[in-house]
Amino acid sequence: GEALPEETLQEATWHANHCDLLIVVGSSLVVYPAAYMPFYAKQSGAKLVIVNLTSTQSDRIADVVIHASAGEVMGRILAEVKQRLSGCV
């Protein structure tokens, strides 16, 4: 993994500490410090959803874990959102 710029890391940490829901898609969560984000979110009371083909170290704290292809899951979510929003103006 490539090192994140400090400003980017600080911003991500702030958002993780202030979100209501964190959705992690397609990450094994093994590269730090980015892998801390699920823990920051949970400590702040957020719900955590993990979508990844394989298990991650954060699965144990997640509210929802989906072991499937990120592309497949996100495609299904996008289709559902489009369907629900099709009646909205």
PDB file of N, CA, C and O in Angstrom:
ATOM      1  N   GLY A   1       0.802  -1.182   0.000  1.00  0.00           N
ATOM      2  CA  GLY A   1       0.000   0.000   0.000  1.00  0.00           C
ATOM      3  C   GLY A   1       0.846   1.246   0.000  1.00  0.00           C
ATOM      4  O   GLY A   1       1.924   1.301   0.591  1.00  0.00           O
ATOM      5  N   GLU A   2       0.337   2.223  -0.666  1.00  0.00           N
ATOM      6  CA  GLU A   2       0.995   3.514  -0.777  1.00  0.00           C
ATOM      7  C   GLU A   2       0.629   4.374   0.421  1.00  0.00           C
ATOM      8  O   GLU A   2      -0.509   4.336   0.891  1.00  0.00           O
ATOM      9  N   ALA A   3       1.591   5.151   0.920  1.00  0.00           N
ATOM     10  CA  ALA A   3       1.334   6.029   2.061  1.00  0.00           C
ATOM     11  C   ALA A   3       0.349   7.127   1.658  1.00  0.00           C
ATOM     12  O   ALA A   3       0.463   7.721   0.587  1.00  0.00           O
ATOM     13  N   LEU A   4      -0.616   7.381   2.536  1.00  0.00           N
ATOM     14  CA  LEU A   4      -1.572   8.456   2.294  1.00  0.00           C
ATOM     15  C   LEU A   4      -0.960   9.782   2.709  1.00  0.00           C
ATOM     16  O   LEU A   4      -0.213   9.839   3.686  1.00  0.00           O
ATOM     17  N   PRO A   5      -1.267  10.854   1.979  1.00  0.00           N
ATOM     18  CA  PRO A   5      -0.843  12.173   2.445  1.00  0.00           C
ATOM     19  C   PRO A   5      -1.463  12.445   3.817  1.00  0.00           C
ATOM     20  O   PRO A   5      -2.595  12.039   4.079  1.00  0.00           O
ATOM     21  N   GLU A   6      -0.733  13.120   4.678  1.00  0.00           N
ATOM     22  CA  GLU A   6      -1.190  13.376   6.047  1.00  0.00           C
ATOM     23  C   GLU A   6      -2.554  14.061   6.081  1.00  0.00           C
ATOM     24  O   GLU A   6      -3.409  13.700   6.889  1.00  0.00           O
ATOM     25  N   GLU A   7      -2.758  15.038   5.215  1.00  0.00           N
ATOM     26  CA  GLU A   7      -4.038  15.757   5.191  1.00  0.00           C
ATOM     27  C   GLU A   7      -5.196  14.815   4.843  1.00  0.00           C
ATOM     28  O   GLU A   7      -6.271  14.909   5.435  1.00  0.00           O
ATOM     29  N   THR A   8      -4.983  13.929   3.905  1.00  0.00           N
ATOM     30  CA  THR A   8      -6.002  12.952   3.512  1.00  0.00           C
ATOM     31  C   THR A   8      -6.317  12.020   4.672  1.00  0.00           C
ATOM     32  O   THR A   8      -7.482  11.721   4.935  1.00  0.00           O
ATOM     33  N   LEU A   9      -5.293  11.566   5.356  1.00  0.00           N
ATOM     34  CA  LEU A   9      -5.478  10.677   6.503  1.00  0.00           C
ATOM     35  C   LEU A   9      -6.244  11.374   7.623  1.00  0.00           C
ATOM     36  O   LEU A   9      -7.134  10.779   8.230  1.00  0.00           O
ATOM     37  N   GLN A  10      -5.903  12.625   7.896  1.00  0.00           N
ATOM     38  CA  GLN A  10      -6.612  13.378   8.938  1.00  0.00           C
ATOM     39  C   GLN A  10      -8.082  13.568   8.581  1.00  0.00           C
ATOM     40  O   GLN A  10      -8.957  13.448   9.438  1.00  0.00           O
ATOM     41  N   GLU A  11      -8.342  13.863   7.322  1.00  0.00           N
ATOM     42  CA  GLU A  11      -9.728  14.047   6.881  1.00  0.00           C
ATOM     43  C   GLU A  11     -10.512  12.738   6.977  1.00  0.00           C
ATOM     44  O   GLU A  11     -11.657  12.733   7.430  1.00  0.00           O
ATOM     45  N   ALA A  12      -9.907  11.640   6.557  1.00  0.00           N
ATOM     46  CA  ALA A  12     -10.566  10.332   6.641  1.00  0.00           C
ATOM     47  C   ALA A  12     -10.856   9.963   8.092  1.00  0.00           C
ATOM     48  O   ALA A  12     -11.921   9.433   8.404  1.00  0.00           O
ATOM     49  N   THR A  13      -9.908  10.245   8.968  1.00  0.00           N
ATOM     50  CA  THR A  13     -10.088   9.953  10.394  1.00  0.00           C
ATOM     51  C   THR A  13     -11.230  10.782  10.968  1.00  0.00           C
ATOM     52  O   THR A  13     -12.046  10.270  11.734  1.00  0.00           O
ATOM     53  N   TRP A  14     -11.291  12.061  10.600  1.00  0.00           N
ATOM     54  CA  TRP A  14     -12.375  12.916  11.083  1.00  0.00           C
ATOM     55  C   TRP A  14     -13.716  12.347  10.638  1.00  0.00           C
ATOM     56  O   TRP A  14     -14.642  12.231  11.440  1.00  0.00           O
ATOM     57  N   HIS A  15     -13.819  11.993   9.367  1.00  0.00           N
ATOM     58  CA  HIS A  15     -15.085  11.456   8.848  1.00  0.00           C
ATOM     59  C   HIS A  15     -15.445  10.130   9.523  1.00  0.00           C
ATOM     60  O   HIS A  15     -16.613   9.895   9.837  1.00  0.00           O
ATOM     61  N   ALA A  16     -14.466   9.273   9.747  1.00  0.00           N
ATOM     62  CA  ALA A  16     -14.730   7.995  10.422  1.00  0.00           C
ATOM     63  C   ALA A  16     -15.247   8.225  11.836  1.00  0.00           C
ATOM     64  O   ALA A  16     -16.095   7.475  12.321  1.00  0.00           O
ATOM     65  N   ASN A  17     -14.742   9.252  12.489  1.00  0.00           N
ATOM     66  CA  ASN A  17     -15.164   9.560  13.856  1.00  0.00           C
ATOM     67  C   ASN A  17     -16.505  10.281  13.926  1.00  0.00           C
ATOM     68  O   ASN A  17     -17.075  10.414  15.009  1.00  0.00           O
ATOM     69  N   HIS A  18     -17.017  10.747  12.793  1.00  0.00           N
ATOM     70  CA  HIS A  18     -18.261  11.522  12.795  1.00  0.00           C
ATOM     71  C   HIS A  18     -19.360  10.934  11.906  1.00  0.00           C
ATOM     72  O   HIS A  18     -20.402  11.564  11.725  1.00  0.00           O
ATOM     73  N   CYS A  19     -19.149   9.759  11.360  1.00  0.00           N
ATOM     74  CA  CYS A  19     -20.161   9.179  10.467  1.00  0.00           C
ATOM     75  C   CYS A  19     -21.194   8.367  11.255  1.00  0.00           C
ATOM     76  O   CYS A  19     -20.944   7.941  12.382  1.00  0.00           O
ATOM     77  N   ASP A  20     -22.345   8.167  10.640  1.00  0.00           N
ATOM     78  CA  ASP A  20     -23.382   7.296  11.196  1.00  0.00           C
ATOM     79  C   ASP A  20     -23.234   5.877  10.659  1.00  0.00           C
ATOM     80  O   ASP A  20     -23.625   4.907  11.308  1.00  0.00           O
ATOM     81  N   LEU A  21     -22.662   5.776   9.460  1.00  0.00           N
ATOM     82  CA  LEU A  21     -22.515   4.496   8.773  1.00  0.00           C
ATOM     83  C   LEU A  21     -21.222   4.514   7.974  1.00  0.00           C
ATOM     84  O   LEU A  21     -20.955   5.460   7.234  1.00  0.00           O
ATOM     85  N   LEU A  22     -20.422   3.466   8.125  1.00  0.00           N
ATOM     86  CA  LEU A  22     -19.214   3.308   7.311  1.00  0.00           C
ATOM     87  C   LEU A  22     -19.368   2.025   6.512  1.00  0.00           C
ATOM     88  O   LEU A  22     -19.579   0.950   7.073  1.00  0.00           O
ATOM     89  N   ILE A  23     -19.259   2.150   5.191  1.00  0.00           N
ATOM     90  CA  ILE A  23     -19.330   0.989   4.313  1.00  0.00           C
ATOM     91  C   ILE A  23     -17.946   0.789   3.705  1.00  0.00           C
ATOM     92  O   ILE A  23     -17.439   1.658   2.995  1.00  0.00           O
ATOM     93  N   VAL A  24     -17.347  -0.350   3.986  1.00  0.00           N
ATOM     94  CA  VAL A  24     -16.033  -0.696   3.447  1.00  0.00           C
ATOM     95  C   VAL A  24     -16.269  -1.681   2.309  1.00  0.00           C
ATOM     96  O   VAL A  24     -16.854  -2.745   2.513  1.00  0.00           O
ATOM     97  N   VAL A  25     -15.813  -1.326   1.109  1.00  0.00           N
ATOM     98  CA  VAL A  25     -16.071  -2.152  -0.070  1.00  0.00           C
ATOM     99  C   VAL A  25     -14.751  -2.557  -0.721  1.00  0.00           C
ATOM    100  O   VAL A  25     -13.954  -1.708  -1.119  1.00  0.00           O
ATOM    101  N   GLY A  26     -14.534  -3.863  -0.822  1.00  0.00           N
ATOM    102  CA  GLY A  26     -13.391  -4.378  -1.554  1.00  0.00           C
ATOM    103  C   GLY A  26     -12.044  -4.085  -0.942  1.00  0.00           C
ATOM    104  O   GLY A  26     -11.081  -3.818  -1.662  1.00  0.00           O
ATOM    105  N   SER A  27     -11.955  -4.130   0.372  1.00  0.00           N
ATOM    106  CA  SER A  27     -10.673  -3.908   1.046  1.00  0.00           C
ATOM    107  C   SER A  27     -10.419  -5.024   2.045  1.00  0.00           C
ATOM    108  O   SER A  27     -11.316  -5.420   2.789  1.00  0.00           O
ATOM    109  N   SER A  28      -9.199  -5.525   2.054  1.00  0.00           N
ATOM    110  CA  SER A  28      -8.836  -6.560   3.031  1.00  0.00           C
ATOM    111  C   SER A  28      -8.522  -5.956   4.390  1.00  0.00           C
ATOM    112  O   SER A  28      -8.361  -6.684   5.370  1.00  0.00           O
ATOM    113  N   LEU A  29      -8.432  -4.629   4.458  1.00  0.00           N
ATOM    114  CA  LEU A  29      -8.173  -3.903   5.707  1.00  0.00           C
ATOM    115  C   LEU A  29      -6.897  -4.379   6.404  1.00  0.00           C
ATOM    116  O   LEU A  29      -6.890  -4.602   7.615  1.00  0.00           O
ATOM    117  N   VAL A  30      -5.838  -4.531   5.644  1.00  0.00           N
ATOM    118  CA  VAL A  30      -4.564  -4.939   6.234  1.00  0.00           C
ATOM    119  C   VAL A  30      -3.513  -3.833   6.178  1.00  0.00           C
ATOM    120  O   VAL A  30      -2.446  -3.972   6.775  1.00  0.00           O
ATOM    121  N   VAL A  31      -3.794  -2.743   5.474  1.00  0.00           N
ATOM    122  CA  VAL A  31      -2.832  -1.651   5.354  1.00  0.00           C
ATOM    123  C   VAL A  31      -3.189  -0.551   6.350  1.00  0.00           C
ATOM    124  O   VAL A  31      -4.279   0.019   6.308  1.00  0.00           O
ATOM    125  N   TYR A  32      -2.257  -0.271   7.233  1.00  0.00           N
ATOM    126  CA  TYR A  32      -2.457   0.777   8.232  1.00  0.00           C
ATOM    127  C   TYR A  32      -1.764   2.043   7.762  1.00  0.00           C
ATOM    128  O   TYR A  32      -0.770   1.971   7.039  1.00  0.00           O
ATOM    129  N   PRO A  33      -2.269   3.195   8.158  1.00  0.00           N
ATOM    130  CA  PRO A  33      -3.282   3.466   9.171  1.00  0.00           C
ATOM    131  C   PRO A  33      -4.725   3.433   8.661  1.00  0.00           C
ATOM    132  O   PRO A  33      -5.653   3.558   9.460  1.00  0.00           O
ATOM    133  N   ALA A  34      -4.934   3.270   7.360  1.00  0.00           N
ATOM    134  CA  ALA A  34      -6.303   3.260   6.829  1.00  0.00           C
ATOM    135  C   ALA A  34      -7.152   2.151   7.440  1.00  0.00           C
ATOM    136  O   ALA A  34      -8.366   2.311   7.565  1.00  0.00           O
ATOM    137  N   ALA A  35      -6.546   1.041   7.819  1.00  0.00           N
ATOM    138  CA  ALA A  35      -7.291  -0.084   8.393  1.00  0.00           C
ATOM    139  C   ALA A  35      -7.888   0.240   9.760  1.00  0.00           C
ATOM    140  O   ALA A  35      -8.717  -0.516  10.265  1.00  0.00           O
ATOM    141  N   TYR A  36      -7.479   1.344  10.359  1.00  0.00           N
ATOM    142  CA  TYR A  36      -8.057   1.756  11.642  1.00  0.00           C
ATOM    143  C   TYR A  36      -9.448   2.368  11.483  1.00  0.00           C
ATOM    144  O   TYR A  36     -10.204   2.425  12.453  1.00  0.00           O
ATOM    145  N   MET A  37      -9.799   2.824  10.283  1.00  0.00           N
ATOM    146  CA  MET A  37     -11.046   3.572  10.089  1.00  0.00           C
ATOM    147  C   MET A  37     -12.288   2.836  10.597  1.00  0.00           C
ATOM    148  O   MET A  37     -13.126   3.468  11.240  1.00  0.00           O
ATOM    149  N   PRO A  38     -12.450   1.530  10.343  1.00  0.00           N
ATOM    150  CA  PRO A  38     -13.622   0.848  10.894  1.00  0.00           C
ATOM    151  C   PRO A  38     -13.677   0.902  12.425  1.00  0.00           C
ATOM    152  O   PRO A  38     -14.757   1.022  13.003  1.00  0.00           O
ATOM    153  N   PHE A  39     -12.532   0.814  13.070  1.00  0.00           N
ATOM    154  CA  PHE A  39     -12.496   0.866  14.535  1.00  0.00           C
ATOM    155  C   PHE A  39     -12.872   2.260  15.038  1.00  0.00           C
ATOM    156  O   PHE A  39     -13.605   2.390  16.019  1.00  0.00           O
ATOM    157  N   TYR A  40     -12.373   3.304  14.367  1.00  0.00           N
ATOM    158  CA  TYR A  40     -12.741   4.671  14.748  1.00  0.00           C
ATOM    159  C   TYR A  40     -14.250   4.867  14.616  1.00  0.00           C
ATOM    160  O   TYR A  40     -14.889   5.434  15.502  1.00  0.00           O
ATOM    161  N   ALA A  41     -14.810   4.399  13.513  1.00  0.00           N
ATOM    162  CA  ALA A  41     -16.246   4.564  13.281  1.00  0.00           C
ATOM    163  C   ALA A  41     -17.064   3.851  14.356  1.00  0.00           C
ATOM    164  O   ALA A  41     -18.002   4.428  14.907  1.00  0.00           O
ATOM    165  N   LYS A  42     -16.717   2.609  14.654  1.00  0.00           N
ATOM    166  CA  LYS A  42     -17.460   1.845  15.666  1.00  0.00           C
ATOM    167  C   LYS A  42     -17.339   2.491  17.042  1.00  0.00           C
ATOM    168  O   LYS A  42     -18.321   2.553  17.782  1.00  0.00           O
ATOM    169  N   GLN A  43     -16.146   2.971  17.395  1.00  0.00           N
ATOM    170  CA  GLN A  43     -15.950   3.623  18.693  1.00  0.00           C
ATOM    171  C   GLN A  43     -16.805   4.873  18.824  1.00  0.00           C
ATOM    172  O   GLN A  43     -17.158   5.280  19.931  1.00  0.00           O
ATOM    173  N   SER A  44     -17.137   5.478  17.691  1.00  0.00           N
ATOM    174  CA  SER A  44     -17.954   6.688  17.696  1.00  0.00           C
ATOM    175  C   SER A  44     -19.442   6.390  17.556  1.00  0.00           C
ATOM    176  O   SER A  44     -20.257   7.308  17.470  1.00  0.00           O
ATOM    177  N   GLY A  45     -19.795   5.103  17.532  1.00  0.00           N
ATOM    178  CA  GLY A  45     -21.202   4.720  17.500  1.00  0.00           C
ATOM    179  C   GLY A  45     -21.781   4.457  16.126  1.00  0.00           C
ATOM    180  O   GLY A  45     -22.989   4.257  16.002  1.00  0.00           O
ATOM    181  N   ALA A  46     -20.963   4.451  15.098  1.00  0.00           N
ATOM    182  CA  ALA A  46     -21.458   4.216  13.739  1.00  0.00           C
ATOM    183  C   ALA A  46     -21.740   2.738  13.501  1.00  0.00           C
ATOM    184  O   ALA A  46     -21.184   1.871  14.175  1.00  0.00           O
ATOM    185  N   LYS A  47     -22.593   2.468  12.552  1.00  0.00           N
ATOM    186  CA  LYS A  47     -22.804   1.113  12.051  1.00  0.00           C
ATOM    187  C   LYS A  47     -21.711   0.840  11.018  1.00  0.00           C
ATOM    188  O   LYS A  47     -21.241   1.755  10.342  1.00  0.00           O
ATOM    189  N   LEU A  48     -21.313  -0.427  10.904  1.00  0.00           N
ATOM    190  CA  LEU A  48     -20.233  -0.805  10.000  1.00  0.00           C
ATOM    191  C   LEU A  48     -20.685  -1.935   9.090  1.00  0.00           C
ATOM    192  O   LEU A  48     -21.162  -2.970   9.555  1.00  0.00           O
ATOM    193  N   VAL A  49     -20.529  -1.726   7.783  1.00  0.00           N
ATOM    194  CA  VAL A  49     -20.833  -2.740   6.779  1.00  0.00           C
ATOM    195  C   VAL A  49     -19.543  -3.035   6.019  1.00  0.00           C
ATOM    196  O   VAL A  49     -18.864  -2.115   5.562  1.00  0.00           O
ATOM    197  N   ILE A  50     -19.208  -4.314   5.885  1.00  0.00           N
ATOM    198  CA  ILE A  50     -18.015  -4.712   5.144  1.00  0.00           C
ATOM    199  C   ILE A  50     -18.429  -5.617   3.993  1.00  0.00           C
ATOM    200  O   ILE A  50     -19.118  -6.619   4.187  1.00  0.00           O
ATOM    201  N   VAL A  51     -17.995  -5.246   2.783  1.00  0.00           N
ATOM    202  CA  VAL A  51     -18.227  -6.050   1.586  1.00  0.00           C
ATOM    203  C   VAL A  51     -16.851  -6.434   1.048  1.00  0.00           C
ATOM    204  O   VAL A  51     -16.108  -5.573   0.579  1.00  0.00           O
ATOM    205  N   ASN A  52     -16.510  -7.711   1.112  1.00  0.00           N
ATOM    206  CA  ASN A  52     -15.212  -8.179   0.633  1.00  0.00           C
ATOM    207  C   ASN A  52     -15.306  -9.673   0.337  1.00  0.00           C
ATOM    208  O   ASN A  52     -16.071 -10.394   0.977  1.00  0.00           O
ATOM    209  N   LEU A  53     -14.536 -10.124  -0.622  1.00  0.00           N
ATOM    210  CA  LEU A  53     -14.550 -11.550  -0.963  1.00  0.00           C
ATOM    211  C   LEU A  53     -14.108 -12.426   0.198  1.00  0.00           C
ATOM    212  O   LEU A  53     -14.657 -13.508   0.409  1.00  0.00           O
ATOM    213  N   THR A  54     -13.119 -11.964   0.948  1.00  0.00           N
ATOM    214  CA  THR A  54     -12.558 -12.759   2.039  1.00  0.00           C
ATOM    215  C   THR A  54     -12.781 -12.067   3.374  1.00  0.00           C
ATOM    216  O   THR A  54     -13.136 -10.889   3.423  1.00  0.00           O
ATOM    217  N   SER A  55     -12.574 -12.795   4.437  1.00  0.00           N
ATOM    218  CA  SER A  55     -12.711 -12.244   5.784  1.00  0.00           C
ATOM    219  C   SER A  55     -11.686 -11.145   6.025  1.00  0.00           C
ATOM    220  O   SER A  55     -10.607 -11.137   5.433  1.00  0.00           O
ATOM    221  N   THR A  56     -12.048 -10.220   6.904  1.00  0.00           N
ATOM    222  CA  THR A  56     -11.125  -9.169   7.326  1.00  0.00           C
ATOM    223  C   THR A  56     -11.051  -9.186   8.845  1.00  0.00           C
ATOM    224  O   THR A  56     -11.884  -9.799   9.512  1.00  0.00           O
ATOM    225  N   GLN A  57     -10.052  -8.513   9.378  1.00  0.00           N
ATOM    226  CA  GLN A  57      -9.918  -8.437  10.828  1.00  0.00           C
ATOM    227  C   GLN A  57     -11.051  -7.625  11.462  1.00  0.00           C
ATOM    228  O   GLN A  57     -11.292  -7.735  12.664  1.00  0.00           O
ATOM    229  N   SER A  58     -11.739  -6.819  10.668  1.00  0.00           N
ATOM    230  CA  SER A  58     -12.830  -6.002  11.192  1.00  0.00           C
ATOM    231  C   SER A  58     -14.187  -6.690  11.117  1.00  0.00           C
ATOM    232  O   SER A  58     -15.175  -6.144  11.607  1.00  0.00           O
ATOM    233  N   ASP A  59     -14.257  -7.874  10.515  1.00  0.00           N
ATOM    234  CA  ASP A  59     -15.536  -8.597  10.432  1.00  0.00           C
ATOM    235  C   ASP A  59     -16.162  -8.779  11.809  1.00  0.00           C
ATOM    236  O   ASP A  59     -17.384  -8.721  11.949  1.00  0.00           O
ATOM    237  N   ARG A  60     -15.347  -8.996  12.806  1.00  0.00           N
ATOM    238  CA  ARG A  60     -15.860  -9.286  14.156  1.00  0.00           C
ATOM    239  C   ARG A  60     -16.576  -8.094  14.792  1.00  0.00           C
ATOM    240  O   ARG A  60     -17.388  -8.275  15.700  1.00  0.00           O
ATOM    241  N   ILE A  61     -16.284  -6.883  14.327  1.00  0.00           N
ATOM    242  CA  ILE A  61     -16.949  -5.709  14.898  1.00  0.00           C
ATOM    243  C   ILE A  61     -18.019  -5.146  13.969  1.00  0.00           C
ATOM    244  O   ILE A  61     -18.725  -4.205  14.330  1.00  0.00           O
ATOM    245  N   ALA A  62     -18.139  -5.717  12.779  1.00  0.00           N
ATOM    246  CA  ALA A  62     -19.083  -5.201  11.783  1.00  0.00           C
ATOM    247  C   ALA A  62     -20.520  -5.570  12.130  1.00  0.00           C
ATOM    248  O   ALA A  62     -20.781  -6.613  12.730  1.00  0.00           O
ATOM    249  N   ASP A  63     -21.436  -4.708  11.748  1.00  0.00           N
ATOM    250  CA  ASP A  63     -22.860  -4.973  11.923  1.00  0.00           C
ATOM    251  C   ASP A  63     -23.383  -5.859  10.798  1.00  0.00           C
ATOM    252  O   ASP A  63     -24.286  -6.672  11.000  1.00  0.00           O
ATOM    253  N   VAL A  64     -22.805  -5.691   9.611  1.00  0.00           N
ATOM    254  CA  VAL A  64     -23.167  -6.508   8.457  1.00  0.00           C
ATOM    255  C   VAL A  64     -21.883  -6.861   7.712  1.00  0.00           C
ATOM    256  O   VAL A  64     -21.056  -5.991   7.437  1.00  0.00           O
ATOM    257  N   VAL A  65     -21.722  -8.144   7.386  1.00  0.00           N
ATOM    258  CA  VAL A  65     -20.581  -8.610   6.594  1.00  0.00           C
ATOM    259  C   VAL A  65     -21.128  -9.359   5.389  1.00  0.00           C
ATOM    260  O   VAL A  65     -21.945 -10.269   5.530  1.00  0.00           O
ATOM    261  N   ILE A  66     -20.674  -8.970   4.206  1.00  0.00           N
ATOM    262  CA  ILE A  66     -21.086  -9.636   2.977  1.00  0.00           C
ATOM    263  C   ILE A  66     -19.827 -10.145   2.292  1.00  0.00           C
ATOM    264  O   ILE A  66     -19.008  -9.360   1.814  1.00  0.00           O
ATOM    265  N   HIS A  67     -19.677 -11.463   2.249  1.00  0.00           N
ATOM    266  CA  HIS A  67     -18.530 -12.055   1.561  1.00  0.00           C
ATOM    267  C   HIS A  67     -18.938 -12.360   0.125  1.00  0.00           C
ATOM    268  O   HIS A  67     -19.476 -13.424  -0.180  1.00  0.00           O
ATOM    269  N   ALA A  68     -18.667 -11.397  -0.740  1.00  0.00           N
ATOM    270  CA  ALA A  68     -19.006 -11.507  -2.159  1.00  0.00           C
ATOM    271  C   ALA A  68     -18.171 -10.492  -2.921  1.00  0.00           C
ATOM    272  O   ALA A  68     -17.481  -9.663  -2.329  1.00  0.00           O
ATOM    273  N   SER A  69     -18.243 -10.571  -4.231  1.00  0.00           N
ATOM    274  CA  SER A  69     -17.534  -9.633  -5.091  1.00  0.00           C
ATOM    275  C   SER A  69     -18.063  -8.216  -4.883  1.00  0.00           C
ATOM    276  O   SER A  69     -19.273  -7.987  -4.890  1.00  0.00           O
ATOM    277  N   ALA A  70     -17.148  -7.275  -4.700  1.00  0.00           N
ATOM    278  CA  ALA A  70     -17.542  -5.881  -4.515  1.00  0.00           C
ATOM    279  C   ALA A  70     -18.340  -5.386  -5.719  1.00  0.00           C
ATOM    280  O   ALA A  70     -19.344  -4.693  -5.556  1.00  0.00           O
ATOM    281  N   GLY A  71     -17.897  -5.737  -6.927  1.00  0.00           N
ATOM    282  CA  GLY A  71     -18.600  -5.313  -8.134  1.00  0.00           C
ATOM    283  C   GLY A  71     -20.009  -5.856  -8.207  1.00  0.00           C
ATOM    284  O   GLY A  71     -20.935  -5.145  -8.597  1.00  0.00           O
ATOM    285  N   GLU A  72     -20.177  -7.118  -7.831  1.00  0.00           N
ATOM    286  CA  GLU A  72     -21.500  -7.744  -7.849  1.00  0.00           C
ATOM    287  C   GLU A  72     -22.431  -7.074  -6.839  1.00  0.00           C
ATOM    288  O   GLU A  72     -23.569  -6.733  -7.163  1.00  0.00           O
ATOM    289  N   VAL A  73     -21.945  -6.892  -5.630  1.00  0.00           N
ATOM    290  CA  VAL A  73     -22.777  -6.306  -4.571  1.00  0.00           C
ATOM    291  C   VAL A  73     -23.126  -4.860  -4.900  1.00  0.00           C
ATOM    292  O   VAL A  73     -24.284  -4.459  -4.776  1.00  0.00           O
ATOM    293  N   MET A  74     -22.141  -4.079  -5.316  1.00  0.00           N
ATOM    294  CA  MET A  74     -22.409  -2.679  -5.616  1.00  0.00           C
ATOM    295  C   MET A  74     -23.316  -2.548  -6.836  1.00  0.00           C
ATOM    296  O   MET A  74     -24.139  -1.634  -6.900  1.00  0.00           O
ATOM    297  N   GLY A  75     -23.174  -3.449  -7.801  1.00  0.00           N
ATOM    298  CA  GLY A  75     -24.075  -3.448  -8.951  1.00  0.00           C
ATOM    299  C   GLY A  75     -25.517  -3.686  -8.540  1.00  0.00           C
ATOM    300  O   GLY A  75     -26.431  -3.045  -9.057  1.00  0.00           O
ATOM    301  N   ARG A  76     -25.717  -4.607  -7.611  1.00  0.00           N
ATOM    302  CA  ARG A  76     -27.075  -4.899  -7.128  1.00  0.00           C
ATOM    303  C   ARG A  76     -27.630  -3.720  -6.329  1.00  0.00           C
ATOM    304  O   ARG A  76     -28.810  -3.388  -6.443  1.00  0.00           O
ATOM    305  N   ILE A  77     -26.777  -3.091  -5.523  1.00  0.00           N
ATOM    306  CA  ILE A  77     -27.214  -1.921  -4.751  1.00  0.00           C
ATOM    307  C   ILE A  77     -27.585  -0.786  -5.699  1.00  0.00           C
ATOM    308  O   ILE A  77     -28.617  -0.139  -5.518  1.00  0.00           O
ATOM    309  N   LEU A  78     -26.752  -0.540  -6.706  1.00  0.00           N
ATOM    310  CA  LEU A  78     -27.033   0.520  -7.672  1.00  0.00           C
ATOM    311  C   LEU A  78     -28.350   0.265  -8.397  1.00  0.00           C
ATOM    312  O   LEU A  78     -29.144   1.187  -8.582  1.00  0.00           O
ATOM    313  N   ALA A  79     -28.584  -0.965  -8.804  1.00  0.00           N
ATOM    314  CA  ALA A  79     -29.833  -1.306  -9.485  1.00  0.00           C
ATOM    315  C   ALA A  79     -31.035  -1.041  -8.577  1.00  0.00           C
ATOM    316  O   ALA A  79     -32.051  -0.508  -9.024  1.00  0.00           O
ATOM    317  N   GLU A  80     -30.917  -1.409  -7.319  1.00  0.00           N
ATOM    318  CA  GLU A  80     -32.009  -1.185  -6.364  1.00  0.00           C
ATOM    319  C   GLU A  80     -32.253   0.304  -6.142  1.00  0.00           C
ATOM    320  O   GLU A  80     -33.400   0.749  -6.105  1.00  0.00           O
ATOM    321  N   VAL A  81     -31.181   1.070  -5.995  1.00  0.00           N
ATOM    322  CA  VAL A  81     -31.315   2.519  -5.802  1.00  0.00           C
ATOM    323  C   VAL A  81     -31.968   3.153  -7.027  1.00  0.00           C
ATOM    324  O   VAL A  81     -32.872   3.977  -6.888  1.00  0.00           O
ATOM    325  N   LYS A  82     -31.522   2.778  -8.215  1.00  0.00           N
ATOM    326  CA  LYS A  82     -32.117   3.321  -9.443  1.00  0.00           C
ATOM    327  C   LYS A  82     -33.603   3.001  -9.517  1.00  0.00           C
ATOM    328  O   LYS A  82     -34.409   3.853  -9.892  1.00  0.00           O
ATOM    329  N   GLN A  83     -33.963   1.768  -9.158  1.00  0.00           N
ATOM    330  CA  GLN A  83     -35.367   1.372  -9.200  1.00  0.00           C
ATOM    331  C   GLN A  83     -36.187   2.197  -8.216  1.00  0.00           C
ATOM    332  O   GLN A  83     -37.275   2.666  -8.549  1.00  0.00           O
ATOM    333  N   ARG A  84     -35.674   2.372  -7.025  1.00  0.00           N
ATOM    334  CA  ARG A  84     -36.426   3.119  -6.010  1.00  0.00           C
ATOM    335  C   ARG A  84     -36.521   4.603  -6.339  1.00  0.00           C
ATOM    336  O   ARG A  84     -37.512   5.255  -6.007  1.00  0.00           O
ATOM    337  N   LEU A  85     -35.486   5.140  -6.996  1.00  0.00           N
ATOM    338  CA  LEU A  85     -35.488   6.561  -7.329  1.00  0.00           C
ATOM    339  C   LEU A  85     -36.190   6.865  -8.640  1.00  0.00           C
ATOM    340  O   LEU A  85     -36.422   8.034  -8.949  1.00  0.00           O
ATOM    341  N   SER A  86     -36.531   5.860  -9.413  1.00  0.00           N
ATOM    342  CA  SER A  86     -37.138   6.090 -10.728  1.00  0.00           C
ATOM    343  C   SER A  86     -38.475   6.813 -10.623  1.00  0.00           C
ATOM    344  O   SER A  86     -38.878   7.504 -11.560  1.00  0.00           O
ATOM    345  N   GLY A  87     -39.152   6.667  -9.523  1.00  0.00           N
ATOM    346  CA  GLY A  87     -40.429   7.342  -9.336  1.00  0.00           C
ATOM    347  C   GLY A  87     -40.288   8.728  -8.735  1.00  0.00           C
ATOM    348  O   GLY A  87     -41.273   9.456  -8.617  1.00  0.00           O
ATOM    349  N   CYS A  88     -39.073   9.099  -8.354  1.00  0.00           N
ATOM    350  CA  CYS A  88     -38.833  10.413  -7.744  1.00  0.00           C
ATOM    351  C   CYS A  88     -38.552  11.450  -8.822  1.00  0.00           C
ATOM    352  O   CYS A  88     -37.990  11.143  -9.873  1.00  0.00           O
ATOM    353  N   VAL A  89     -38.956  12.687  -8.538  1.00  0.00           N
ATOM    354  CA  VAL A  89     -38.694  13.783  -9.488  1.00  0.00           C
ATOM    355  C   VAL A  89     -37.637  14.678  -8.924  1.00  0.00           C
ATOM    356  O   VAL A  89     -37.262  15.665  -9.557  1.00  0.00           O
TER     357      VAL A  89
END
